[in-house]
Amino acid sequence: MSIKEQVVIFLHTIGHNVRFRVAAGRFHRSVETIHRYFRVVLKGVFCLYKHVVRLPDNETHPDIRNNRRFYPYFKDCIGAIDGTHIRASVPIEIQGRFRGRKDGTTQNVLAAITFDLKFCYVLAGWEGSAHDSRVLDDALHRSNGLKIPEGKYYLGDAGYGNRTGILSPYRKVRYHLQEFSDHPPENARELFNLRHSSLRTTIERGFGVLKKRFRVLGAEPFWSFETQVEVVLACCVLHNHIMGVDPDDPIMGDTTSEAHPTHVQYLNKKIEFYDKMAIVVGKDVATGSYAYSWGDETSHNPPVELDGESDSTVKEKNTDSSSSHSKGRSHRKRSREAKEESNYSELATQLKEIAIAFKNQGPVNTNELYEAVMSTEGFAEEMLASAFDYMDSRREGW
């Protein structure tokens, strides 16, 4: 298969939310072939971030410099930052962590964008129940996380609060643009919020364009969660590339409103009975175990502790019982390792049976082998895909 065809299949899949089986029929390829080259292109796109993702420079952007409404008041602003929720499909054991204010399970994706509508940082994979400020804290403290030049800042909503590098609007003051449609600002704070909102809509517009361009981001995913996170990051890379080669793409004119216009009524609203609700779902607190961004050196799919205990929550507990908690963590780690080893042993046993069955049948058909491996129940798709690749590379010796 040519590289051009591989890329076309990948773009068709994420652009139109097409299942592998449908793509196989459309491109007259086997499902195994579609799956294999989807993974190949995904990894390739993921590595392109070094070439298309750039941190904003220290110069004032023309959209600010040439507008008296914003200059010189926002001359040190380099972009906007916000979070958006992407549909997520996760095991039922951890779905509680991924349920937030949105319907169903979602991942909370943090993004920083420049006024050229290009993403300069994206952190995907946080559970949908995580507050935006917590995701931002994680991004700022990662070794390859969000870097804000000294003296510069991003515009954020009231949920982030004012901090070094983040400028938020005044609280309890009108903010959203539609609130000023019939009533102009009446004081300095309202005027500041109006102009802050006018600039910060860049991030909402960016999310809107991204989700409209890649329909897969608005549908129920059918991959493992690790792949779901990678797809979000890959879509942002492709978005930046398209903005670089075709900034006047017609889709830009079709997305002039906010990405989530129906959610405005919930912004900055107090959640009733929040404390009582936290007690009920206390063991489903977000941990960020799956959060991942470009350039992260550590694995972005570690085992998730299902009892809700994370390193940060453990540190907050009394120091008098630190030794017992340390033993508890060690015990949980050994338990996870034992469980993983058991899963691999069970998978190896089932794959051995499949290999023997195919060996007895004579010449091995790659498509039939793929269907047999991927239909094995009880294992993650990524694990089965890796197992298939291993078996297929060694089937000549059967």
N, C-alpha and C positions, 0 to 999 in steps of 0.2 A: 504494500500500500504506500502511495506517495505521501510525502509530508503534507502537501496541500490538502489531500483528502482527509488525512488525520485531523488537521486543524479545522476543516469544514465540519466534520462530524462533531468535534468538541464544541464548536461555536453553535452549531444547530441544537445540540443537546441542552446547553445552558441558556441559550437565547430564547428557546421556545418551550423549555421544560418538557423535553421528549424522553421517554423511557428507552432504555437500551434495546428492548425488543422491537419497539417501533422504529428506532433508527436503523436497526439491522435490516428490516424489511425495506426501508426507504433507500438505503445505500447498497442493498443487495450483498450484505456481509453477514457473517454469523454473529450471534450475540457475544460469543467469546471474543471475537475480533474487535467488536465495538467497545467492549469493556476494557480490553487490554490497551487499546490505543487511546481511549479516554484517559486512563491513568497516566500514560506516557506524556500526553500533551498537558495534562494538569500539572504534572511535576515540572515540565518545561516552562509553562507560563509562570508557575510559582517562583522559578529562579530568575525571571526577568525583572523582578522588582528593583534590582540594583540599577537597572537602566532606565526605568520609567517613573520610579518614585523618588522625588527629590524634595529635600527640606526647603522651605521658603527662604529666600535671601533676606538680607537685613534692610533692603531698600523699601521705601514706602510704595505700595502698589498703586498703579495709575488710577484705579477706580476710586481710591481714597484721595490721592494727591490732586486729582483734577476735579474734585467735587467739594464745593465750599461747605456742604452739609457735614462732611466727615473730616475735612482737613482744616486745621492741624490737630483736631481733637483725638482722632484715631490714627495718627501718623505712625505709631509704633505697633499697630495691629497687623499681624501676619496671616490671619485666617480665623476660622471658626471651628468649634469642637462640639460634638454632641454624640448621643448614642441612638441606635435604632434597633428594633427587634426583628429578627429573621426567624422564620419558622424552623423548628428543630424536631428531629425524630430521635428519641433516646429510649433506652430500656425503661420498663415500667418502674423498676426499683428506684430510679433517681428522677422520675418525672416531677416530683414535688419541687425540686430545686429549679426546674425550668419553667414553672408556672408563675407568671407575674400578673400584671394588670391586663395583659393582652389575652386573647382567646387561645387556648391550647398551650403547647410547649414552645418556647422560643429561646434563642440565644441572644444575649445582649452584646451588640457590636459597637465598640467605640471607634470614632473616626475623627481625624483632624483634616480640614480641607483648606486649600488656598482660595483666593478670590478668582483664580483661573479655573475653578471647579475641578481641581486635581487633588486626589487624596495624597497627603504627605505622611500619614500614619494611620494604621488600622489595627485594632486589637479585637479579634473575634474569639468566640468560644465561651464567654462568660455565661453563666446560667441566667435565664430570663428573670429570676426573682432578685437578682443583684441590683442594687441602687447604682445609678450612673456615677456618683461620686466615688464609690468603692472601686468601680472599674477604672476610673481615672487614677486613683491612688496606685493601683497595680501597674498601670501603664507608665507612670512617672518613676516608679521604683525598679523597673526592670533594667537589666544591664544594657539591653538594646532597645529600650523603651522610648517613649515620647521625649524628645529633646526640644526645649524651648530656649532660643538664644537669649542671652542676658539683655534685659531692657525691653524685650519684646513680649507680646502676649497674644493669646487666642481669645475670641469671644465665646463665652459659654452661657447657658441659661442659669436660672436662679438655683437649680438643683446642685450645681457645683460649688457655689459660694465663691467669694473672692479669695484668691490665693496667688502666690507668685506665679506669673505666667498665664493666669486665667482672670478675665474681667467679666463679671456677672452684672446683670441689671439690678436696679433698686427693687427690693421686695415691697409687696403691698402697694405697688404703684402700677398703673396701667402699662402694659407692655406690648401685647400682640397687635399687629398692624390693623386688624379689623376693629380693634377697640378704638382706634383713632379715626376711623372712616367718617364718622359724623360729628366727632367732638375733637377738635385740635388740642394739642397739649396746652395745659394751663399753667405749668410752672417748669422750673429748670429740670427737676427730676423726671417729669413726664417727657420732656423734650429729649433728655439723654436716653431714656428707655426707647423712645420712638426711633431714634437714629441707631441705637444699639440693635434693635430688632430688625431694622432695615438692612443692616450689614450681616447680621447672623443668619438671615434666611438663606445665605449661600449654602450652608450645610444641609438645610432642609431640601433645597433644590438639588443638591448633589445626591442625596439619598433617593429623591424622586426619580432622577435620571437613571441612577444605577438600577433601581428596581424595575423601571420600565424597559430598560435596555436588556436586562437579564431576567427573564420571567421565572427562572428557576428559583430566584430568591423570594418569590411570593407564594410558592406552592409547598405542599408537604413533601419533604425530601425523602428519597428512597435509598440513600447511601448510609454508611456508618457515620457516626458523628465526627470522627476525625476527618473524613472526606468532606463533610458538610462545612467544617471550618475552613478547610483548604479551598473549597469552591468559592466561599465568600471573599477570601483574600485574592484569589485568582481573578474574580470578577472586577475587583478594584484595580488590579494591575491592567487588565484589558481596557477598563474605562479610561485610565490615564493615557494609555497608548492611543486610544481613539481621539481623546481630547487634544493630543499632540499633533495628530495627522489630519483631523477633521473637526476643528472646534466649532464649525457651523453646521454640525450634524442636525438634520431636521428635528430629531427627537428633542433637541434642546428647546425649541420653540414651543413644544407641546407640554412642557413641564414648567409652568410658571408659578404654580401654587405650592404649598408646603407638601411634604411627603405624606403627612398624616393629618389632614384637615379635620377629621372627625375626632381627633384626640385632644384638641385644644381645650375642650371643656374640662378635661381632667388634669391639665397642667397646674402645678403648684397648689393643688387641692389637698386638704387634709384627709387622710384615710381613716374613716371611723372604725373604732374597735381594733386599731392596728395592733396594740399591745396584746390583746386577747387572741387575735389571729396568730401572732408570732408564737404564742405558747402552744397553739394547736399544731402548727407546722414547724416548730422549733428545730426538729431534726432534719429539716430539708433546707437549711440555710445554704446559700451559694458559697462555693469554695474557690471557684476559678481554676479548678484542676485541669480543665480542658482549654483554657485561654491560650491563645497563640498569636504571634504576629510574624511579619517578615524578619528574618535574620535571627530569630530566637535559636539559641544553641541547644537548649534542652528539649527533650521529647515533649510534644504537646498533647499526648494522650496517655497520661499516667493513670493508674487505677484510681477510681473515685471511691472515697471512703463513704459507705452507705449510711453510717451512723451519724453523719453530720460533723464529726470531729475533724478539724483541720489544724495545721500548725499554729495559725493565728489565734484560733479560739483557745487552743491549749495554753498559749503564752499568757492569755488574759486571766487564767485561773490562779488560785492561790499558790504562792511559791512553796508553801509548806508541803504540798502534795505533789511537787514536781517529779519526784522519783517514781511515784506510783503511776503518774501519767506517762512518764518515759517508758516504763515497763509496758503500759497499755499500748502505746504506739508501736513498740517493738513487737508485741504480740499480734497486733493487727497487721503489721508488715509481713510477719511470718505467715499469717493466715492467708493474706493475699497471694504471697509467693507460692504457698502450697496449693491454693485454688487454681492459680495460673498453670502450675505444673500439671495438676490433675486435668485441666482443660486440654492442654497440649497432648497429654498421654491419651486421652479419650479420642481426640481428633486423629492422632496418629493411628490408633487402632482402626477407626472407621475408614481412613484413607487406605490403609493396608488392605482392607477387605475390598474396597473399590478397585485397587490396583490388581489384586489377584483375579477379580471377576473379569476385568478388561483383558488381562493377559491370557486368560483361558479362551476368550472369544476370538483371538487372533489379532490382526492389525488394529491398532488403536486409532479411533476417530476422535480428533481433537474436540469437535463440537459436542460429541456425546460425553466425553470425559469432563468437559467444562460444566455441562448440565448436571452431571452426577455429583461433582464436587460442590457446586454452588447450591444444590438442593439439600445438602446435609444440614439438618436442623440443630439448633442449639449453639451456633457459633457465629461470630461477627463476620460480616461480609469481607472485611479487609483480611481477616485471618484465612478465610476460605480462598480468597483470590491469591494470596501469597502461597498457600498450599498447592493451588492449581499450577501456578508458575513453576514451583519446584518440581511437581510431578511431570509437567509437560516437558521441562528441560532434560528430564532423565528417562523419558518413556522409550527412547531408542534402545536402552539397555534392558528393557523388560524381556 
